């Protein structure tokens, strides 16, 4: 099943023993195209409230009717998590401390999307190994804000043709499968369309655009976005086969 990240912003976050905040943002890996963290705003709910990172390892399935996401942690665990510095890139050293705090296995150790596994939940029972590889210092930061990419220009091979409106993720792996593109800047009154992640050639963070390996006409003719159909396997099959 597909989830719209845009619709999850503002959802309540319910820990095991109390409500702890709202969903503020998501951080995704721009190499592997997978959501690594939800950014939770706890300012109104916890003493000395702040923004905290919550891994999909700890997240349940969103409840659309209640506008809430279950978090498989208690309030004290979240309150005592390592301090996240404002406006600073998330380092591997910080991630190591965060994962040790929760006792989770390192997602970056292994060839899978989540360590050696395809889904984050498998790391709950994995030991966070104290190995030099797990603490390797990365010279580049690859965790990016979903809120930041919202509105980026979509650059086709022959023209700019819209802007990023949403990202759609697999509800088990949290891998980003599709990008929703708003065409109104290029086609007045045009619909939102869905592009598979595989057609994206590059994200230019300095220039704030997303380059795709498609012509502007191919983008225009892509499958229209129908958010009410995200749970329908037939709709997802339509998305999967659109550019094959």
C-alpha positions in Angstrom: 0.0 0.0 0.0 1.1 3.5 -0.8 1.2 6.4 1.7 1.2 10.1 0.9 3.8 11.9 3.0 2.1 15.2 2.5 -1.1 14.0 4.2 0.9 12.8 7.3 2.1 16.3 8.2 0.3 17.4 11.4 -0.8 13.9 12.4 -0.8 13.3 16.2 1.9 11.0 17.5 0.7 8.6 20.2 3.5 6.9 22.2 2.8 3.8 24.3 1.7 5.9 27.4 0.7 9.3 26.1 0.5 11.7 23.1 3.9 13.2 22.4 3.6 15.6 19.5 2.8 16.0 15.8 4.5 15.0 12.6 6.5 18.0 11.4 8.6 16.6 8.5 10.4 13.5 7.2 14.1 13.0 6.4 14.9 10.8 3.4 18.1 9.3 2.0 18.6 10.8 -1.4 20.8 7.9 -2.5 18.6 5.0 -1.5 15.3 6.9 -1.8 13.9 5.8 1.6 12.5 7.6 4.5 14.9 7.2 7.5 13.2 9.4 10.1 10.0 11.3 10.9 10.7 14.7 12.6 8.4 15.0 15.6 7.5 18.4 17.1 7.1 17.8 20.8 7.1 21.4 22.0 3.6 21.5 23.3 3.6 18.0 24.8 6.9 17.3 26.6 8.6 19.4 29.3 11.4 21.3 27.4 9.8 20.0 24.2 11.9 20.0 21.1 12.1 18.4 17.7 13.1 14.7 17.9 13.8 12.0 15.2 11.7 8.9 15.2 12.7 6.0 12.9 10.2 4.0 11.0 11.5 1.1 13.1 9.4 2.6 15.9 6.3 3.7 13.9 3.0 1.9 13.4 0.7 2.3 10.5 -1.0 5.8 10.3 -4.7 5.9 11.2 -6.4 8.2 8.7 -9.6 8.6 10.6 -7.9 9.6 13.8 -5.1 11.5 12.0 -2.6 9.8 14.2 0.5 7.6 14.1 1.3 5.1 16.8 4.8 5.2 18.1 6.2 2.1 19.7 8.2 4.0 22.4 7.3 5.4 25.7 7.4 9.1 26.6 10.6 8.8 28.7 12.5 7.1 25.9 11.6 9.9 23.5 12.3 12.7 26.1 15.7 11.2 26.9 16.8 10.7 23.3 20.0 12.4 22.1 19.6 16.1 21.5 19.1 17.1 17.9 20.8 20.4 17.0 18.8 22.9 15.1 19.7 23.6 11.5 22.6 21.1 11.5 23.0 18.1 9.2 22.4 14.7 10.7 25.7 13.0 11.1 26.4 9.3 11.2 27.8 9.8 14.7 24.5 11.2 15.9 22.6 8.4 14.2 24.8 5.8 16.0 24.0 7.4 19.4 20.3 7.5 18.6 20.1 3.9 17.6 22.1 2.8 20.7 19.7 4.8 22.8 16.8 2.7 21.4 18.8 -0.5 21.2 18.2 -0.9 17.4 20.4 -2.4 14.8 22.2 0.0 12.4 20.3 0.3 9.1 23.5 1.2 7.3 25.3 -2.1 8.1 24.3 -4.5 5.4 23.3 -4.6 1.7 19.5 -4.3 2.3 17.4 -1.3 2.5 17.4 -1.6 6.3 20.7 -3.4 7.2 20.2 -6.9 5.8 16.4 -6.6 5.8 13.9 -5.1 3.4 11.7 -3.6 6.2 12.6 -1.4 9.2 10.7 -3.4 11.8 13.2 -6.3 11.6 15.8 -4.1 13.3 13.9 -3.9 16.5 15.4 -7.2 17.7 18.8 -6.6 16.2 21.8 -5.7 18.3 23.4 -2.3 17.6 26.9 -3.8 17.0 29.8 -1.8 18.3 31.9 -2.0 15.2 34.2 0.5 13.5 32.2 0.1 10.3 29.1 1.2 12.2 30.8 4.4 13.3 32.3 5.2 9.9 32.5 9.0 9.3 30.7 10.0 6.2 32.1 13.1 4.5 28.7 13.9 2.8 25.3 14.1 4.3 22.5 12.3 2.4 19.5 12.9 4.7 17.2 15.5 3.2 14.0 17.1 4.3 10.7 16.2 2.5 9.5 19.7 3.3 12.5 21.1 1.5 11.9 19.3 -1.8 8.3 20.3 -1.8 7.9 22.9 -4.6 11.1 22.0 -6.4 10.8 22.5 -10.2 10.6 19.3 -12.3 12.9 19.7 -15.2 12.1 17.5 -18.2 14.6 16.8 -21.0 13.2 19.7 -23.1 11.5 22.0 -20.6 10.5 22.7 -17.0 7.0 21.2 -16.6 5.8 21.5 -13.0 6.8 21.2 -9.4 7.1 18.5 -6.7 3.8 18.3 -4.8 4.2 15.0 -2.8 6.2 11.8 -2.3 4.5 8.4 -2.1 6.1 5.7 0.0 5.6 2.0 0.5 3.9 1.5 3.8 6.1 -1.4 4.9 9.6 -0.4 3.8 9.1 3.4 3.7 10.9 3.4 0.3 9.9 6.3 -1.9 8.2 4.8 -4.9 6.7 7.8 -6.7 6.8 11.6 -7.0 3.6 13.6 -7.4 4.0 16.5 -9.9 1.8 19.5 -10.0 1.5 20.7 -13.6 -0.2 24.0 -13.1 2.9 26.1 -13.8 3.1 24.6 -17.2 -0.4 23.5 -18.1 -3.1 25.8 -16.6 -5.7 23.8 -14.9 -3.6 20.7 -15.4 -3.9 17.7 -13.0 -1.3 16.3 -10.7 0.5 13.4 -12.2 2.6 10.5 -10.7 6.1 9.7 -11.8 8.0 6.6 -10.7 11.2 7.3 -8.8 13.2 5.5 -11.4 12.7 8.2 -14.0 14.5 10.8 -11.7 18.0 11.5 -13.0 19.1 13.9 -10.3 18.1 16.3 -7.6 19.9 19.6 -7.7 19.7 20.9 -4.2 21.5 24.2 -5.0 19.3 25.0 -8.0 16.1 23.5 -6.4 15.0 21.3 -9.2 14.4 17.7 -10.0 15.7 16.4 -13.3 13.8 13.6 -15.0 14.6 11.3 -18.0 11.4 12.2 -19.7 10.1 14.7 -22.2 7.7 17.4 -21.0 4.9 15.6 -23.1 5.7 12.3 -21.3 5.3 14.0 -18.0 2.0 15.6 -19.1 0.7 12.2 -20.2 1.6 10.4 -17.0 -1.0 8.7 -14.8 -3.1 11.2 -12.9 -2.8 11.4 -9.2 -5.9 9.9 -7.4 -5.2 10.0 -3.7 -8.4 8.1 -2.9 -7.0 5.1 -4.9 -3.7 4.7 -3.1 -4.9 1.6 -1.3 -6.2 0.0 -4.5 -3.7 -2.6 -5.9 -5.1 -2.0 -9.4 -4.1 1.7 -9.2 -0.6 0.8 -8.0 -0.3 -1.7 -10.8 -1.3 1.1 -13.3 1.5 3.3 -11.8 4.1 0.5 -12.0 3.5 -0.2 -15.6 3.1 3.4 -16.9 6.6 3.8 -18.2 7.6 0.2 -19.0 
